[in-house]
């Protein structure tokens, strides 16, 4: 190849080099995915209709209202391989029942605790991880009123939802998740301190709903 030919092709060679060099850097990020895994989620929790609705306008003892968003938190600990995470997870989601009770104390707050056996298949792309939670577990949901009385339901729960994170350093990552907490609680109970009544069909209870928890994920790998 003559010198003039090299000069003619030099712009193309430079463009190809500018493409190949960053691509090589993207192909081998300096991250350590394998090892212990710890992460926390901070965000919000919302109500999803289940055995009980998230809004009412026809109940005899409730004025029209709905169950609103509240604070959400989650934590998880496990072991990470490149394509899968196995571990344990805990979720806590608060709800804000906004109903006026006819001839009775109003509801003040609600919450759900859940513990799960976490299985997360993961697709790693450069520094990014795309995961899908498939986590069976147990949850307990409680609605409380001004008189300290409560409605509650508990039983099997399934956590399903997408998770996306990006490694900002070799082991530290930041991301987001949306988890659908599907509750298969067989009955809902009302406890006023002296008497407990339960129903399997939901009745006029507020408890017995599903939940969605979403927020920012902060975590890392170790060991």
Residue pairs with C-beta under 8 A, 6 or more apart in sequence:
26 126
27 126
29 126
29 127
29 167
30 170
31 127
31 167
31 170
31 171
32 170
32 171
32 221
33 80
33 81
33 82
33 124
33 129
33 167
33 221
34 80
34 81
34 82
34 221
35 79
35 80
35 221
35 222
35 223
36 77
36 78
36 79
36 80
36 221
36 222
36 223
37 76
37 77
37 78
37 79
37 80
37 85
37 87
37 219
37 220
37 221
37 222
38 76
38 77
38 219
38 220
38 222
39 75
39 76
39 173
39 217
39 218
39 219
39 220
40 73
40 74
40 75
40 76
40 217
40 218
40 219
41 72
41 73
41 74
41 75
41 91
41 177
41 213
41 215
41 216
41 217
41 218
42 72
42 73
42 215
42 216
42 218
43 72
43 73
43 213
43 214
43 215
43 216
44 69
44 70
44 71
44 72
44 213
44 214
44 215
45 69
45 70
45 71
45 72
45 93
45 94
45 95
45 112
45 211
45 212
45 213
46 69
46 70
46 95
46 211
46 212
46 213
46 214
47 54
47 66
47 67
47 68
47 69
47 95
47 209
47 210
47 211
47 212
48 54
48 180
48 209
48 210
48 211
48 212
49 209
49 210
50 182
50 183
50 208
50 209
50 210
51 153
51 185
51 188
51 201
51 202
51 205
51 208
51 209
52 188
52 202
52 205
52 206
52 207
52 208
52 209
53 209
54 66
54 67
54 209
55 64
55 65
55 66
55 67
56 62
56 64
56 65
56 66
56 99
57 64
59 204
60 102
60 204
61 101
61 102
61 103
61 104
61 204
62 99
62 100
62 101
62 102
62 204
63 99
63 100
63 101
63 102
65 97
65 98
65 99
65 100
66 98
66 99
67 95
67 96
67 97
67 98
67 110
67 206
67 209
68 95
68 96
68 97
68 98
69 95
69 96
70 93
70 94
70 95
70 96
70 109
70 110
70 111
71 93
71 94
72 91
72 92
72 93
72 94
72 213
72 214
72 215
73 91
73 92
73 93
73 215
74 89
74 90
74 91
74 92
74 177
74 179
74 213
74 215
75 89
75 90
76 87
76 88
76 89
76 90
76 118
76 219
77 87
77 88
77 89
78 85
78 86
78 87
78 88
78 118
79 85
79 86
79 87
80 122
80 221
82 122
82 124
83 121
83 122
83 123
83 124
84 119
84 120
84 121
84 122
85 118
85 119
85 120
85 122
85 131
86 118
86 119
86 120
87 118
88 115
88 116
88 117
88 118
89 115
89 116
89 118
89 133
89 135
89 137
89 159
90 113
90 114
90 115
90 116
91 112
91 113
91 114
91 116
91 139
91 159
91 179
91 181
91 213
92 111
92 112
92 113
92 114
93 111
93 112
93 114
93 181
93 211
93 213
94 109
94 110
94 111
95 109
95 110
95 111
95 112
95 143
95 209
95 211
96 109
96 110
97 107
97 108
97 109
97 110
97 143
97 206
99 106
99 107
99 206
100 106
101 107
101 145
104 145
104 147
105 145
105 146
105 147
105 149
106 145
106 146
107 143
107 144
107 145
107 146
107 206
108 144
108 145
108 146
109 143
109 144
110 141
110 142
110 143
110 144
110 206
110 207
111 141
111 142
112 139
112 140
112 141
112 142
112 181
112 211
113 139
113 140
114 137
114 138
114 139
114 140
114 157
114 159
114 181
115 137
115 138
115 139
116 135
116 136
116 137
116 157
116 159
117 135
117 136
117 137
118 133
118 135
118 159
119 133
119 134
119 135
120 131
120 132
120 133
120 134
120 135
120 163
121 131
121 132
121 134
122 129
122 130
122 131
123 129
123 130
123 131
127 166
127 167
127 168
128 164
128 165
128 166
128 167
129 163
129 164
129 165
129 166
129 167
129 173
129 175
130 162
130 163
130 164
131 162
131 163
131 164
131 165
132 160
132 161
132 162
132 163
133 159
133 160
133 161
133 162
133 163
133 177
133 179
134 159
134 160
135 158
135 159
135 160
136 156
136 157
136 158
136 159
137 156
137 157
137 158
137 159
138 154
138 155
138 156
138 157
139 154
139 155
139 157
139 181
139 183
139 185
140 152
140 153
140 154
141 152
141 153
141 154
141 183
141 185
141 207
141 208
141 209
141 211
142 150
142 151
142 152
142 207
143 150
143 151
143 152
143 205
143 206
143 207
144 150
147 192
148 193
149 190
149 191
149 192
149 193
150 190
150 191
151 188
151 189
151 190
151 191
151 205
151 206
151 207
152 188
152 189
152 191
152 207
153 183
153 185
153 187
153 188
153 189
153 205
153 207
153 208
154 185
155 183
155 184
155 185
155 186
156 183
156 184
156 185
157 181
157 182
157 183
157 184
157 185
158 181
158 182
158 184
159 179
159 180
159 181
159 182
160 179
160 180
160 182
161 177
161 178
161 179
161 180
162 177
162 178
163 175
163 176
163 177
163 217
164 175
164 176
164 177
165 173
165 174
165 175
165 176
165 217
165 219
166 173
166 174
166 175
167 173
168 174
171 220
171 221
171 222
172 219
172 220
173 217
173 218
173 219
173 220
173 221
174 216
174 217
174 218
175 216
175 217
176 214
176 215
176 216
176 217
177 214
177 215
177 217
178 212
178 213
178 214
179 212
179 213
179 214
180 210
180 211
180 212
181 210
181 211
181 212
181 213
182 210
183 208
183 209
183 210
183 211
185 208
186 200
187 198
187 199
187 200
188 198
188 199
188 200
188 202
188 203
188 205
188 207
188 208
189 196
189 197
189 198
189 199
190 196
190 197
190 198
190 205
199 205
202 208
